[in-house]
Amino acid sequence: MKVLLTNDDGITASGLHAFRRALLRNVPGIELAVIAPDSNRSAVGRGITTREPLVVEEVEFGDGTVGFATDGTPVDCVRFATLGLLPFTPELIVSGINHGANLGDDITYSGTVAAAFEGVILDIPAVAVSQQAVRGEMGWHFGGELDFDAGAEFAANLVARLDELPLPPRTVLNVNVPAGEVLGARVCRLGRRIYHDRLELQEGGDGAEGHRRYRIYGDDPSYIDEDGTDFEAIAEGHIAVTPLHYDLTHRESMRELGDYDLASLVGSVGKTVG
């Protein structure tokens, strides 16, 4: 199996290397390549680098293996792998292990999940893996201790048996691992976040006339407590496995909207006269 490992926390991140070691240990016959950002790119979502060339540097890992670091985004890393930087085209994209959970609506911001979604765009299966911090908070992770052992073992075993899973094409598995003892694993849907963002003027600006500095993403979000969600699974000590797909079309709305005379909104602009 030819596998690309990437992340959004950067090439030196502990989660990436815990995952790398587990994949080499647990997946028979794996051909593993690593391409990751050269520094933290958390919350960049599906951003790509289009306006300037990208720098790539070979990095030694200290165990006889090497990877590539780039000043691009997680999505850029996947594109590098499929456009010829590697001696092979990946058959699977694995992203993580992220330093902090990616639950519910947070996946739309996550660089970790974005890299996995790029696999879907390219018809390559993909798995994104994230680890809750040891203190067990349900918000975002901005530091603190993480234990990747259980998550790395589970995710590597999942990769080894991915061919056995009844998954449709163009599906991403979003895996979140709870802190502490893992009591099991369950399939669940995405939950809903409650964000507590606010506009807060910061002291100590640069002093330039007309310039002010604000913080808008301050407090950790909470969530809606519902049965069957990834939040519930993590809160109860289970690994949350959520299948995701990239088709954002709301098909029921298509049928209803199709009954409306949208052509009547065009007016005379653009119509042929004569």
MIKETOR-478146 format. One record per residue: residue number from 1; x, y, z negated of N, C-alpha, C, CB in turn. Coordinates in steps of 0.2 Angstrom, whole numbers, plus 5000, padded with zeros to 4 digits. Glycine has a CB too. Example, Ala and Ser with C-alpha at 12.3 -4.5 7.8 and 13.67 -1.06 7.14 Angstrom:
<pts>
seq,n.u,n.v,n.w,ca.u,ca.v,ca.w,c.u,c.v,c.w,cb.u,cb.v,cb.w
1,5066,4972,4961,5062,4978,4961,5066,4984,4961,5057,4978,4955
2,5064,4989,4965,5068,4995,4964,5064,5000,4961,5070,4997,4971
</pts>
This chain:
<pts>
seq,n.u,n.v,n.w,ca.u,ca.v,ca.w,c.u,c.v,c.w,cb.u,cb.v,cb.w
1,5004,4994,5000,5000,5000,5000,5004,5006,5000,4995,5000,4994
2,5003,5011,5005,5007,5017,5005,5003,5023,5002,5008,5019,5013
3,5006,5025,4996,5002,5030,4992,5006,5036,4991,5001,5027,4985
4,5002,5042,4992,5005,5049,4990,5003,5050,4983,5003,5054,4995
5,5007,5052,4979,5006,5055,4972,5007,5063,4972,5010,5051,4967
6,5002,5066,4970,5003,5074,4969,4999,5076,4963,5000,5077,4976
7,4999,5083,4962,4996,5085,4956,4995,5093,4957,5000,5084,4950
8,4993,5096,4952,4993,5104,4952,4997,5107,4946,4986,5106,4952
9,4999,5102,4942,5003,5105,4936,5011,5106,4938,5002,5100,4930
10,5013,5103,4943,5020,5104,4945,5024,5098,4945,5023,5109,4941
11,5029,5098,4949,5034,5092,4950,5037,5089,4943,5039,5093,4955
12,5037,5093,4938,5040,5091,4932,5035,5089,4927,5045,5097,4929
13,5029,5089,4928,5024,5088,4923,5024,5081,4921,5017,5089,4926
14,5023,5080,4914,5023,5074,4911,5018,5069,4914,5022,5074,4903
15,5012,5072,4915,5007,5068,4918,5008,5064,4924,5000,5071,4918
16,5011,5068,4929,5013,5065,4935,5018,5060,4934,5016,5071,4940
17,5023,5060,4930,5028,5055,4929,5025,5049,4925,5034,5058,4926
18,5021,5050,4921,5018,5044,4918,5014,5040,4923,5013,5047,4912
19,5010,5044,4927,5007,5040,4932,5011,5037,4937,5002,5045,4936
20,5017,5040,4939,5021,5038,4944,5024,5031,4941,5027,5043,4945
21,5026,5031,4935,5029,5025,4932,5024,5019,4932,5032,5026,4925
22,5018,5021,4930,5013,5016,4929,5011,5013,4936,5007,5019,4926
23,5011,5017,4941,5010,5015,4948,5015,5010,4951,5009,5020,4953
24,5021,5012,4949,5027,5007,4951,5027,5001,4948,5034,5011,4950
25,5025,5001,4942,5024,4995,4937,5019,4990,4939,5024,4997,4930
26,5013,4993,4940,5007,4989,4940,5004,4988,4947,5001,4993,4937
27,5006,4991,4952,5003,4990,4959,5008,4986,4963,5002,4997,4962
28,5007,4980,4965,5012,4976,4969,5013,4979,4976,5009,4969,4969
29,5019,4979,4978,5021,4981,4985,5019,4988,4986,5017,4977,4989
30,5019,4992,4981,5017,4999,4983,5023,5003,4986,5015,5003,4976
31,5022,5007,4991,5027,5012,4993,5024,5019,4991,5027,5011,5001
32,5028,5021,4986,5025,5028,4983,5030,5033,4985,5025,5027,4975
33,5026,5039,4987,5030,5045,4988,5027,5050,4984,5029,5047,4996
34,5031,5055,4982,5028,5061,4978,5030,5067,4981,5032,5061,4971
35,5024,5071,4982,5025,5078,4984,5021,5082,4980,5023,5079,4992
36,5024,5087,4976,5020,5091,4971,5022,5098,4972,5021,5088,4964
37,5018,5103,4969,5020,5110,4969,5026,5111,4964,5015,5114,4966
38,5030,5116,4966,5037,5117,4962,5035,5120,4955,5041,5121,4966
39,5029,5122,4954,5027,5125,4947,5020,5124,4947,5029,5132,4947
40,5017,5126,4941,5010,5125,4940,5005,5129,4945,5008,5127,4933
41,5001,5125,4947,4996,5128,4952,4989,5126,4950,4997,5125,4959
42,4988,5126,4943,4981,5124,4941,4976,5129,4943,4981,5124,4933
43,4970,5127,4944,4964,5131,4946,4964,5135,4952,4962,5136,4940
44,4969,5132,4957,4969,5135,4964,4964,5132,4968,4976,5134,4967
45,4960,5127,4966,4955,5124,4970,4958,5122,4977,4949,5129,4972
46,4954,5123,4982,4956,5121,4989,4960,5126,4993,4950,5118,4993
47,4964,5130,4989,4968,5135,4993,4973,5132,4997,4971,5140,4987
48,4975,5135,5002,4980,5133,5007,4985,5139,5008,4978,5130,5013
49,4991,5138,5011,4996,5143,5012,4996,5144,5020,5003,5141,5009
50,4993,5149,5022,4993,5150,5029,4997,5156,5032,4986,5151,5031
51,4999,5161,5028,5002,5167,5030,5010,5167,5030,5000,5173,5026
52,5013,5162,5027,5020,5162,5027,5023,5154,5027,5023,5165,5020
53,5029,5153,5029,5032,5146,5029,5032,5144,5022,5039,5146,5032
54,5032,5137,5021,5033,5134,5014,5040,5131,5013,5027,5128,5014
55,5042,5132,5007,5049,5129,5005,5048,5122,5003,5052,5134,5000
56,5052,5118,5005,5052,5111,5002,5059,5109,5000,5050,5106,5007
57,5059,5106,4994,5066,5104,4991,5065,5097,4988,5068,5109,4985
58,5070,5093,4990,5071,5086,4987,5073,5086,4980,5075,5082,4991
59,5069,5082,4976,5070,5082,4968,5072,5075,4966,5064,5085,4965
60,5077,5074,4962,5079,5068,4959,5075,5067,4953,5086,5067,4959
61,5073,5061,4952,5069,5060,4946,5073,5056,4940,5063,5055,4947
62,5079,5054,4941,5083,5052,4936,5083,5044,4936,5081,5055,4930
63,5079,5041,4940,5078,5034,4939,5080,5031,4946,5071,5031,4937
64,5083,5035,4950,5085,5032,4957,5080,5034,4962,5086,5025,4957
65,5074,5037,4960,5069,5039,4965,5069,5046,4966,5062,5036,4963
66,5066,5049,4972,5066,5056,4973,5059,5058,4975,5071,5058,4978
67,5058,5064,4975,5051,5067,4977,5053,5074,4981,5046,5067,4972
68,5047,5077,4983,5048,5083,4986,5044,5088,4982,5045,5083,4993
69,5047,5094,4981,5043,5100,4978,5042,5105,4983,5047,5103,4971
70,5037,5109,4983,5035,5114,4987,5032,5120,4984,5031,5111,4993
71,5033,5126,4987,5030,5132,4984,5023,5133,4986,5034,5138,4986
72,5020,5127,4989,5013,5128,4991,5008,5125,4986,5012,5123,4998
73,5002,5124,4988,4997,5122,4984,4996,5114,4984,4990,5125,4986
74,4992,5111,4980,4991,5104,4980,4988,5102,4987,4986,5102,4975
75,4984,5105,4990,4981,5104,4997,4987,5104,5002,4976,5108,4999
76,4991,5109,5001,4997,5109,5006,5001,5103,5005,5001,5115,5004
77,5002,5100,4999,5006,5094,4998,5003,5088,5002,5006,5092,4990
78,4997,5087,5002,4993,5082,5005,4995,5083,5013,4986,5082,5004
79,4994,5089,5015,4995,5090,5022,5002,5089,5024,4994,5097,5024
80,5007,5090,5020,5014,5089,5021,5015,5081,5022,5019,5091,5015
81,5011,5077,5018,5012,5070,5018,5009,5067,5025,5009,5067,5013
82,5004,5070,5028,5001,5067,5033,5003,5070,5040,4993,5069,5033
83,5008,5075,5040,5010,5079,5046,5017,5077,5047,5009,5086,5045
84,5020,5072,5043,5027,5070,5045,5033,5071,5041,5029,5073,5052
85,5031,5074,5035,5037,5075,5030,5039,5068,5027,5035,5079,5024
86,5035,5063,5027,5036,5057,5024,5037,5052,5030,5030,5054,5020
87,5041,5046,5028,5042,5041,5034,5036,5037,5035,5048,5036,5032
88,5030,5038,5031,5024,5035,5033,5018,5039,5031,5023,5028,5028
89,5012,5037,5034,5006,5041,5033,5003,5037,5027,5001,5041,5039
90,5001,5041,5022,4998,5038,5016,4991,5034,5018,4996,5043,5011
91,4990,5029,5014,4984,5025,5015,4979,5027,5009,4985,5018,5015
92,4982,5030,5004,4979,5032,4998,4982,5039,4995,4978,5026,4992
93,4978,5043,4993,4980,5049,4989,4978,5048,4982,4977,5056,4992
94,4983,5049,4977,4982,5049,4970,4984,5056,4967,4985,5043,4966
95,4980,5059,4963,4982,5066,4961,4981,5066,4953,4977,5071,4964
96,4986,5068,4950,4986,5069,4943,4993,5066,4940,4980,5065,4940
97,4993,5064,4934,4987,5065,4929,4987,5072,4927,4988,5060,4923
98,4981,5075,4927,4981,5082,4925,4981,5083,4918,4974,5085,4928
99,4984,5089,4916,4985,5091,4909,4979,5094,4907,4991,5095,4908
100,4974,5090,4905,4967,5093,4903,4962,5090,4907,4967,5101,4904
101,4956,5090,4905,4950,5086,4908,4948,5091,4914,4945,5085,4904
102,4945,5087,4919,4941,5091,4925,4934,5088,4925,4945,5090,4931
103,4930,5091,4921,4923,5088,4920,4918,5093,4923,4922,5087,4913
104,4912,5090,4925,4907,5094,4927,4909,5099,4933,4904,5098,4922
105,4906,5105,4932,4907,5111,4937,4915,5113,4938,4903,5117,4935
106,4919,5111,4933,4926,5113,4933,4929,5110,4940,4930,5110,4927
107,4927,5104,4942,4930,5101,4948,4930,5106,4954,4926,5095,4950
108,4926,5111,4954,4926,5116,4960,4932,5120,4960,4920,5120,4960
109,4935,5121,4954,4941,5125,4953,4947,5121,4953,4940,5129,4947
110,4947,5115,4952,4953,5111,4950,4957,5109,4956,4951,5104,4948
111,4964,5111,4956,4969,5109,4961,4970,5102,4961,4975,5112,4960
112,4969,5098,4956,4969,5091,4955,4964,5088,4960,4969,5088,4948
113,4958,5090,4959,4952,5087,4963,4953,5089,4970,4946,5089,4959
114,4955,5095,4971,4956,5098,4978,4960,5094,4982,4958,5105,4978
115,4966,5091,4979,4971,5087,4983,4967,5081,4985,4977,5086,4979
116,4963,5078,4980,4960,5072,4982,4955,5073,4987,4956,5069,4976
117,4951,5078,4987,4946,5080,4992,4950,5081,4999,4942,5086,4990
118,4956,5083,4999,4959,5083,5006,4960,5076,5009,4966,5087,5005
119,4961,5071,5005,4961,5065,5007,4954,5063,5011,4962,5060,5002
120,4949,5065,5008,4942,5064,5011,4942,5067,5018,4936,5066,5006
121,4944,5073,5018,4944,5077,5024,4948,5073,5030,4947,5084,5023
122,4953,5070,5028,4957,5066,5032,4956,5059,5033,4965,5067,5030
123,4950,5057,5030,4948,5050,5030,4953,5045,5026,4947,5047,5037
124,4956,5048,5021,4960,5044,5017,4957,5043,5010,4967,5047,5016
125,4956,5037,5007,4953,5036,5001,4958,5040,4995,4953,5029,4999
126,4954,5042,4990,4958,5047,4985,4955,5046,4978,4957,5054,4987
127,4960,5047,4973,4958,5046,4966,4961,5052,4963,4960,5039,4963
128,4957,5056,4959,4960,5061,4954,4959,5059,4947,4956,5068,4956
129,4964,5060,4943,4964,5058,4936,4966,5064,4932,4969,5052,4936
130,4963,5064,4926,4964,5070,4922,4963,5067,4914,4959,5076,4923
131,4967,5070,4910,4968,5068,4903,4966,5073,4898,4975,5066,4902
132,4961,5072,4894,4959,5076,4889,4965,5077,4883,4953,5074,4885
133,4966,5083,4881,4971,5084,4876,4969,5080,4869,4971,5092,4874
134,4974,5079,4866,4974,5075,4860,4969,5078,4854,4981,5074,4856
135,4968,5084,4854,4964,5087,4849,4957,5086,4851,4965,5095,4848
136,4955,5084,4857,4949,5082,4859,4944,5087,4861,4946,5078,4853
137,4946,5093,4862,4942,5098,4864,4938,5097,4871,4945,5105,4865
138,4932,5100,4872,4929,5098,4878,4929,5104,4883,4921,5097,4877
139,4933,5109,4881,4935,5115,4886,4941,5113,4890,4935,5121,4882
140,4944,5119,4892,4950,5118,4896,4956,5117,4891,4951,5125,4900
141,4962,5115,4895,4968,5114,4891,4973,5119,4892,4970,5107,4892
142,4975,5123,4887,4980,5128,4888,4986,5127,4884,4977,5135,4887
143,4988,5120,4883,4994,5119,4879,4991,5114,4874,4996,5125,4875
144,4996,5111,4870,4994,5106,4865,4997,5099,4867,4987,5106,4864
145,4996,5094,4863,4999,5087,4865,4994,5083,4869,5000,5084,4858
146,4997,5079,4873,4993,5075,4877,4996,5068,4877,4993,5077,4885
147,4992,5063,4877,4995,5056,4877,4992,5053,4884,4993,5052,4871
148,4997,5051,4889,4995,5049,4895,4995,5041,4896,4999,5052,4900
149,4997,5038,4891,4998,5030,4891,4992,5027,4894,5001,5027,4885
150,4986,5027,4890,4980,5024,4892,4978,5026,4899,4975,5025,4887
151,4978,5032,4900,4975,5034,4907,4980,5032,4912,4975,5042,4907
152,4986,5032,4911,4991,5030,4917,4990,5022,4918,4998,5031,4915
153,4989,5019,4913,4988,5011,4914,4981,5010,4917,4988,5008,4907
154,4976,5013,4915,4969,5012,4918,4969,5014,4926,4964,5016,4915
155,4972,5020,4927,4972,5023,4934,4976,5019,4938,4975,5030,4934
156,4982,5016,4936,4986,5012,4940,4983,5005,4942,4993,5011,4937
157,4979,5002,4937,4976,4996,4938,4970,4997,4943,4973,4993,4931
158,4967,5003,4942,4961,5005,4947,4964,5005,4954,4958,5012,4945
159,4970,5008,4955,4973,5009,4962,4974,5001,4964,4979,5013,4961
160,4977,4997,4960,4979,4990,4962,4973,4986,4964,4982,4987,4956
161,4967,4988,4962,4961,4984,4963,4956,4988,4967,4957,4982,4957
162,4958,4994,4970,4953,4998,4974,4950,4995,4979,4957,5004,4976
163,4953,4990,4983,4949,4987,4988,4943,4983,4986,4954,4982,4992
164,4943,4981,4979,4937,4977,4977,4931,4982,4975,4939,4973,4971
165,4932,4988,4975,4927,4992,4972,4922,4994,4978,4929,4999,4970
166,4915,4993,4977,4910,4995,4982,4909,5002,4983,4903,4991,4980
167,4914,5005,4986,4913,5012,4988,4912,5014,4995,4920,5016,4985
168,4908,5018,4997,4907,5020,5004,4913,5024,5006,4901,5025,5005
169,4914,5025,5013,4920,5029,5015,4919,5036,5013,4920,5029,5023
170,4924,5040,5013,4925,5047,5012,4922,5049,5005,4920,5051,5017
171,4924,5044,5000,4922,5045,4993,4929,5046,4988,4918,5039,4990
172,4928,5051,4984,4934,5052,4979,4931,5050,4972,4935,5060,4979
173,4936,5046,4969,4934,5045,4962,4938,5050,4957,4937,5037,4960
174,4933,5053,4953,4936,5058,4948,4936,5054,4942,4932,5064,4948
175,4942,5053,4939,4943,5050,4933,4945,5054,4927,4948,5044,4934
176,4942,5054,4922,4943,5058,4916,4944,5053,4910,4938,5063,4914
177,4950,5054,4906,4952,5050,4901,4951,5053,4894,4959,5047,4902
178,4948,5050,4889,4947,5054,4883,4953,5054,4879,4941,5051,4879
179,4954,5058,4874,4959,5058,4869,4958,5052,4864,4960,5065,4865
180,4963,5050,4861,4962,5045,4856,4961,5038,4859,4957,5047,4851
181,4958,5034,4855,4956,5027,4857,4951,5027,4862,4954,5023,4851
182,4953,5023,4868,4948,5022,4873,4944,5016,4872,4952,5021,4880
183,4937,5017,4872,4933,5012,4870,4930,5008,4876,4927,5015,4866
184,4931,5011,4882,4928,5008,4888,4929,5013,4894,4921,5005,4887
185,4925,5011,4899,4925,5015,4905,4918,5015,4908,4930,5013,4910
186,4915,5020,4910,4908,5020,4913,4908,5024,4919,4903,5022,4908
187,4904,5023,4924,4902,5027,4929,4897,5032,4927,4899,5023,4935
188,4898,5038,4929,4893,5043,4927,4893,5049,4932,4895,5046,4920
189,4888,5053,4931,4887,5059,4936,4891,5065,4933,4880,5061,4937
190,4892,5070,4937,4895,5076,4934,4890,5080,4930,4897,5081,4940
191,4892,5083,4924,4888,5087,4920,4888,5094,4922,4891,5086,4912
192,4885,5098,4917,4885,5105,4919,4888,5109,4913,4877,5107,4919
193,4893,5114,4916,4896,5118,4911,4892,5124,4909,4903,5121,4915
194,4894,5127,4903,4891,5134,4901,4897,5138,4900,4887,5133,4895
195,4898,5143,4905,4904,5147,4905,4903,5153,4900,4906,5149,4912
196,4908,5155,4897,4907,5161,4892,4912,5166,4894,4909,5159,4885
197,4913,5168,4901,4917,5173,4903,4914,5180,4902,4918,5172,4911
198,4919,5184,4901,4917,5191,4899,4922,5196,4902,4915,5192,4892
199,4920,5202,4903,4925,5207,4906,4928,5210,4899,4922,5212,4910
200,4935,5210,4899,4938,5212,4893,4944,5216,4895,4940,5206,4888
201,4944,5223,4893,4950,5227,4894,4956,5226,4890,4948,5235,4893
202,4961,5225,4893,4967,5223,4889,4972,5229,4888,4971,5217,4893
203,4974,5229,4882,4979,5234,4880,4986,5232,4883,4980,5234,4872
204,4990,5237,4883,4997,5236,4886,4997,5236,4893,5000,5230,4883
205,4993,5240,4897,4994,5240,4904,5000,5243,4907,4988,5243,4907
206,5001,5243,4913,5007,5246,4916,5008,5253,4916,5008,5243,4923
207,5002,5257,4914,5002,5264,4913,5001,5268,4919,5009,5266,4910
208,5001,5264,4925,5000,5268,4931,4993,5271,4932,5001,5263,4937
209,4993,5277,4934,4987,5281,4934,4982,5277,4939,4988,5288,4937
210,4976,5277,4936,4971,5273,4940,4971,5266,4939,4971,5275,4947
211,4976,5263,4936,4976,5256,4935,4974,5253,4928,4983,5253,4936
212,4970,5248,4928,4968,5245,4921,4969,5238,4922,4961,5247,4919
213,4970,5234,4916,4971,5227,4916,4965,5224,4912,4978,5225,4913
214,4962,5219,4916,4956,5216,4912,4957,5208,4912,4950,5217,4916
215,4954,5205,4907,4954,5198,4907,4947,5196,4907,4957,5195,4900
216,4945,5191,4912,4938,5189,4913,4937,5182,4911,4936,5190,4920
217,4942,5178,4911,4942,5171,4909,4945,5170,4902,4945,5166,4915
218,4941,5170,4897,4944,5170,4890,4943,5164,4886,4942,5176,4886
219,4937,5163,4884,4935,5158,4880,4934,5151,4884,4928,5160,4876
220,4935,5146,4880,4934,5139,4883,4926,5139,4884,4936,5134,4879
221,4924,5135,4890,4917,5134,4891,4914,5129,4886,4916,5133,4898
222,4908,5129,4886,4904,5123,4883,4901,5119,4888,4899,5125,4877
223,4896,5115,4886,4893,5111,4891,4886,5109,4889,4897,5104,4893
224,4881,5107,4894,4875,5105,4893,4875,5097,4891,4870,5106,4899
225,4872,5096,4885,4873,5089,4882,4867,5085,4885,4872,5089,4874
226,4869,5081,4890,4864,5077,4894,4866,5070,4894,4863,5080,4901
227,4862,5065,4895,4863,5058,4895,4866,5056,4902,4857,5053,4894
228,4871,5052,4903,4873,5050,4909,4879,5054,4912,4868,5049,4914
229,4881,5059,4909,4886,5063,4912,4893,5062,4910,4885,5071,4910
230,4898,5065,4913,4905,5064,4912,4907,5067,4905,4910,5067,4917
231,4903,5072,4903,4904,5075,4896,4902,5070,4891,4900,5081,4896
232,4896,5067,4892,4894,5062,4887,4899,5056,4886,4887,5059,4889
233,4902,5053,4892,4906,5048,4892,4913,5050,4888,4908,5046,4899
234,4915,5056,4889,4922,5058,4886,4920,5059,4878,4924,5064,4889
235,4915,5062,4877,4913,5063,4870,4912,5057,4866,4907,5067,4869
236,4910,5051,4869,4909,5045,4866,4915,5040,4867,4903,5041,4869
237,4921,5043,4869,4927,5039,4869,4928,5034,4875,4928,5035,4863
238,4924,5036,4880,4925,5031,4886,4928,5035,4892,4917,5029,4889
239,4931,5032,4896,4934,5035,4903,4928,5036,4907,4939,5030,4906
240,4928,5042,4910,4922,5044,4914,4925,5043,4922,4920,5051,4913
241,4921,5039,4925,4923,5038,4933,4917,5041,4937,4924,5031,4934
242,4918,5046,4941,4913,5049,4944,4914,5049,4952,4911,5056,4942
243,4910,5045,4956,4911,5046,4963,4909,5052,4966,4908,5040,4967
244,4913,5055,4970,4911,5062,4973,4912,5061,4981,4916,5067,4971
245,4908,5065,4984,4908,5066,4991,4908,5073,4993,4903,5062,4995
246,4910,5075,4999,4911,5081,5002,4906,5084,5006,4918,5082,5005
247,4900,5081,5007,4895,5083,5011,4891,5088,5006,4891,5078,5014
248,4891,5094,5007,4887,5099,5003,4881,5101,5005,4891,5105,5002
249,4879,5098,5011,4872,5099,5014,4866,5097,5009,4871,5096,5021
250,4862,5102,5008,4856,5100,5004,4850,5098,5009,4853,5106,5000
251,4850,5092,5010,4845,5089,5015,4838,5090,5014,4846,5081,5016
252,4836,5090,5008,4829,5092,5007,4827,5099,5009,4827,5091,5000
253,4832,5104,5008,4831,5111,5010,4831,5111,5017,4836,5115,5007
254,4835,5107,5021,4835,5107,5028,4828,5106,5031,4840,5102,5031
255,4825,5101,5028,4818,5099,5031,4813,5105,5029,4815,5093,5027
256,4813,5108,5023,4809,5113,5022,4810,5119,5026,4809,5115,5014
257,4817,5121,5026,4818,5127,5030,4817,5127,5037,4826,5129,5028
258,4817,5120,5040,4816,5119,5047,4809,5121,5049,4817,5112,5048
259,4804,5121,5044,4797,5123,5045,4796,5131,5046,4793,5120,5040
260,4801,5134,5044,4801,5142,5044,4803,5144,5051,4805,5145,5038
261,4800,5149,5054,4802,5152,5060,4808,5157,5059,4796,5156,5063
262,4814,5154,5059,4820,5158,5059,4821,5162,5065,4826,5153,5057
263,4819,5160,5071,4820,5163,5077,4817,5170,5077,4817,5159,5083
264,4811,5171,5072,4808,5177,5072,4812,5183,5069,4801,5176,5068
265,4818,5181,5065,4822,5185,5062,4827,5188,5067,4826,5182,5056
266,4828,5185,5073,4833,5188,5077,4832,5195,5080,4834,5183,5083
267,4826,5196,5081,4824,5203,5084,4826,5203,5091,4827,5208,5079
268,4827,5210,5093,4829,5211,5100,4837,5211,5101,4827,5218,5102
269,4841,5211,5095,4848,5211,5096,4851,5205,5099,4852,5212,5089
270,4855,5205,5104,4857,5199,5107,4853,5196,5113,4859,5194,5102
271,4847,5198,5113,4842,5196,5118,4844,5198,5125,4835,5197,5116
272,4843,5194,5130,4845,5196,5137,4839,5201,5139,4845,5190,5142
273,4841,5206,5142,4836,5211,5145,4835,5210,5152,4837,5218,5143
274,4829,5210,5155,4828,5209,5162,4823,5205,5164,4835,5207,5165
</pts>
